[in-house]
Amino acid sequence: MTFEKWLEFSEEVLEAKRMGKAIVALESTIISHGMPYPQNVETAKEVEAIIREHGAVPATIAIIGGKIKIGLTDDEIEFLAKSDEIVKASRRDMPYLLATKKNGATTVAATMICANLAGIDVFVTGGIGGVHREAQETMDISADLQELANTNVAVVCAGAKSILDIGLTLEYLETFGVPVVGYETDVLPAFYTRSSPYHVNFRIDTPEDAAALIAAKRDLKLNGGVVIANPIPTEAALEESFITEVIETALLEAKNQGISGKAVTPFLLSKVKELTEGKSLVANIALVKHNAEVGAQIAVSLLSK
């Protein structure tokens, strides 16, 4: 049997494939592990609506009952948002979850895999994972980076999460030949902020130019993803020194509590939300919506390439 036995498409996504419409993949860890209820459900539905408004079809991806769901119903989104039995699923978790018919919310890495299997070229998320701080001691490096090195999906994001070692994350991506492209920016955004001390590899200013780059990479059969780094809207961005201090505090608490592995990011996002009195959650929602807008425009442009 081939991988198709594990895929289950929503009617909306199946119709989009039949009609040759642009489709945009969305992850589901933001629903189960990235935001509190009910903001997680509201944001998931609003992001899907934004993608539709810009001419594409959303395909939120998750593992439910032993199937990779490509496109979710409202009930399935509610289930992911409320259940405490949803595994944060990356590449290593997928075979086990499918074989045992358990449920998982897909990370960036897992969503890229599923999108690629489903023939979807563009994926929208908040921010990519990367090399964690003190990785020289912990070896804590997100599987997102290795997936970007191998899987042919363009990832529209607000740069790398600012809880990471962004410099080392960029070095890792450079080693594996992953283009890091700034959308209307010359510097890499850092999730909550529009800038960081690091430059992107290339700058593009239109969806058409982004689509042309993705298509050229595809035509050359250069395996691996593309990072389209789209800064958080100015009005939603947090002040850099403020968020840096908050993150340092959250990182120290995670270290003191012995939190490691895939539990680190949800803990840090929750702690940052607490320390910023909710400002980080507002910023997170704004940047995901902005990424959805840009990602849909790129996906529509890619149809003509």
C-alpha positions in Angstrom: 0.0 0.0 0.0 1.1 3.6 -0.7 0.9 6.7 1.4 -2.5 7.6 0.0 -4.2 5.1 2.4 -3.3 7.5 5.3 -4.6 10.7 3.7 -8.2 11.9 4.1 -9.1 15.1 2.3 -12.0 17.4 3.3 -14.6 18.0 0.6 -13.5 21.6 0.2 -9.9 20.6 -0.4 -10.9 17.8 -2.8 -13.0 20.3 -4.8 -10.1 22.7 -4.9 -7.9 19.9 -6.3 -10.5 19.0 -8.9 -10.9 22.7 -9.9 -7.1 23.4 -9.9 -7.4 26.1 -7.3 -4.6 27.3 -5.1 -4.4 25.5 -1.7 -2.5 26.7 1.4 -1.5 24.2 4.2 -1.9 25.2 7.8 -0.5 23.5 10.9 -2.5 22.5 13.9 -0.1 22.8 16.9 -1.1 26.4 17.0 -4.6 25.2 17.9 -3.7 22.5 20.4 -0.5 23.8 21.9 0.1 27.3 20.7 -2.8 29.3 22.0 -5.4 29.1 24.8 -9.1 28.4 24.2 -11.1 30.0 22.7 -8.6 32.2 20.9 -7.1 29.1 19.3 -10.4 28.2 17.6 -11.2 31.8 16.7 -7.8 32.3 15.1 -7.9 29.0 13.2 -11.2 30.0 11.6 -10.2 33.6 10.9 -7.0 32.4 9.3 -8.9 30.0 7.1 -11.3 32.8 6.1 -8.4 35.2 5.2 -7.0 32.5 2.9 -10.4 32.1 1.2 -10.8 35.9 0.8 -7.5 36.0 -1.1 -8.5 33.4 -3.6 -7.0 30.2 -2.1 -8.4 27.2 -0.2 -7.2 26.5 3.4 -6.1 23.0 4.3 -5.5 22.8 8.1 -3.7 19.5 8.7 -3.8 17.1 11.7 -3.7 13.4 12.6 -7.1 12.2 13.8 -8.2 8.6 14.4 -5.3 7.1 12.4 -5.7 9.4 9.3 -3.8 12.5 8.1 -6.6 15.0 7.7 -6.0 17.4 4.9 -8.5 20.1 5.8 -10.5 20.0 9.0 -14.2 20.5 9.9 -15.3 22.9 12.5 -15.9 20.0 14.9 -12.4 18.7 14.3 -10.9 22.1 15.1 -12.9 22.3 18.3 -11.7 18.8 19.2 -8.1 19.8 18.7 -8.6 22.9 20.7 -10.3 21.3 23.7 -8.9 17.8 24.1 -6.0 17.2 26.4 -5.0 14.0 24.5 -3.5 15.6 21.5 0.1 14.8 20.9 2.4 17.5 19.5 3.4 15.5 16.4 6.6 15.9 14.5 8.2 13.5 11.9 9.2 10.9 14.5 5.7 10.7 16.0 3.7 10.2 12.8 4.1 6.4 12.2 3.2 5.6 15.8 0.2 7.9 15.9 -1.2 6.6 12.6 -0.5 2.9 13.5 -2.2 3.2 16.9 -5.0 5.5 15.6 -4.2 8.2 18.1 -4.5 12.0 17.6 -1.8 14.5 16.8 -1.5 18.2 16.0 1.2 18.7 13.3 4.2 20.8 13.9 6.0 22.7 11.1 8.0 19.6 10.2 5.0 17.2 10.2 2.8 19.7 8.3 5.5 20.1 5.6 5.6 16.3 5.2 1.8 16.0 5.0 1.5 19.0 2.6 4.1 17.5 0.3 2.3 14.1 0.3 -1.0 16.0 -0.5 0.6 18.0 -3.4 0.4 21.3 -1.6 3.3 23.7 -2.3 2.7 26.6 0.2 2.4 26.4 3.9 1.5 29.2 6.4 2.6 29.2 10.0 3.6 31.6 12.8 7.3 31.1 13.1 9.7 28.2 12.3 11.5 26.3 15.0 15.3 26.2 15.0 18.4 25.9 17.0 17.7 26.5 20.7 19.9 28.6 22.9 22.7 26.6 24.5 22.3 24.0 21.8 26.1 23.4 22.0 25.3 21.7 25.3 21.8 20.4 24.9 21.8 19.5 21.1 18.3 20.8 21.1 17.6 21.6 17.4 14.1 21.6 16.0 13.2 18.9 13.4 11.7 21.8 11.4 15.2 22.7 10.1 15.9 19.2 8.8 12.5 19.1 7.1 13.3 22.5 5.5 16.5 20.9 4.2 14.6 18.0 2.5 10.9 18.7 1.8 9.7 20.7 -1.1 7.3 23.1 0.6 7.5 26.9 0.9 7.0 28.1 4.4 5.5 31.6 4.9 6.3 32.7 8.5 7.3 35.6 10.7 10.9 34.4 10.7 12.3 32.3 13.5 10.8 32.3 16.9 12.6 34.8 19.1 13.1 32.2 21.9 15.7 30.6 19.6 19.4 31.2 18.8 18.5 32.9 15.5 22.1 33.2 14.3 22.8 29.5 14.6 19.4 28.7 13.1 20.4 30.7 10.0 23.8 28.9 9.9 22.0 25.6 9.9 19.7 26.6 7.1 22.7 27.9 5.1 24.5 24.6 5.5 21.6 22.7 3.9 21.0 25.3 1.1 17.6 26.5 2.3 16.9 30.0 0.9 15.8 32.5 3.6 13.8 35.2 1.7 12.6 38.4 3.3 9.2 39.6 2.2 9.5 43.3 1.9 12.4 43.2 4.3 16.2 42.9 4.2 16.5 41.6 7.7 15.1 38.5 9.3 12.0 39.2 11.4 12.1 37.6 14.9 8.4 36.6 15.4 7.2 39.3 17.8 9.5 41.9 16.3 10.0 43.1 12.7 13.7 42.8 12.8 16.7 41.1 14.2 20.5 41.6 13.9 20.5 39.2 11.0 20.0 39.7 7.2 18.0 37.4 5.0 19.6 35.9 1.9 17.4 37.6 -0.6 14.6 40.2 -0.6 11.3 40.0 -2.6 8.5 42.5 -2.6 5.6 40.8 -4.4 3.7 37.5 -4.3 4.6 37.1 -8.0 8.3 37.3 -7.3 8.0 34.8 -4.4 6.1 32.4 -6.7 8.8 32.8 -9.4 11.5 31.9 -7.0 9.6 28.8 -5.7 8.9 27.7 -9.3 12.6 28.2 -10.3 13.7 26.0 -7.4 11.1 23.4 -8.3 12.2 23.4 -12.0 15.8 22.8 -11.0 14.8 19.9 -8.8 16.6 21.4 -5.8 15.1 19.5 -2.9 14.2 21.3 0.2 11.9 24.2 1.3 12.0 27.9 1.1 11.6 30.2 4.1 9.4 33.3 3.2 10.0 35.6 6.2 7.1 38.0 6.5 7.5 40.6 9.3 4.7 41.1 11.9 2.6 44.1 11.1 4.1 47.3 12.6 1.1 48.1 14.8 1.2 44.6 16.4 5.0 44.3 16.9 6.5 44.3 20.4 9.4 46.5 21.4 12.6 44.6 21.0 14.3 45.2 24.4 11.0 44.5 26.2 10.5 41.1 24.5 14.2 40.2 24.9 14.0 40.7 28.6 10.8 38.6 28.9 12.3 35.8 26.8 15.4 35.7 29.0 13.3 35.4 32.1 11.2 32.6 30.5 14.3 30.7 29.3 15.8 30.8 32.8 12.6 29.5 34.3 12.4 26.6 31.8 16.0 25.7 32.6 15.3 25.8 36.3 12.3 23.5 35.9 14.3 21.1 33.8 11.9 21.4 30.8 13.4 20.1 27.6 12.6 18.7 24.1 9.3 19.4 22.5 7.9 20.7 25.8 10.1 23.7 25.6 8.3 25.8 23.0 4.8 25.5 24.5 6.1 26.3 27.9 8.0 29.3 26.7 5.1 30.7 24.6 2.8 30.3 27.7 5.3 32.0 30.0 5.9 34.8 27.6 2.2 35.4 27.3 2.0 35.5 31.1 5.0 37.9 31.4 3.7 40.2 28.7 0.2 40.3 30.2 -1.2 38.8 27.0 0.5 41.2 24.5 2.4 38.3 23.0 -0.8 36.4 22.2 -2.2 39.5 20.4 1.0 39.8 18.4 1.0 36.1 17.6 -2.6 36.2 16.2 -1.8 39.3 14.2 1.3 37.8 12.6 -0.4 34.5 11.7 -3.2 36.4 10.0 -0.7 38.5 8.0 1.2 35.4 7.0 -2.1 33.9 5.8 -2.8 36.8 3.6 0.7 36.8 2.0 0.7 33.0 1.7 -2.6 32.9 -0.1 -1.4 35.5 -2.6 1.8 33.5 -3.2 -0.1 30.3 -3.7 -2.5 31.9 -6.2 0.5 33.4 -8.1 2.2 30.0 -8.2 -0.6 28.5 -10.2 0.6 30.4 -13.3 4.3 29.4 -13.0 
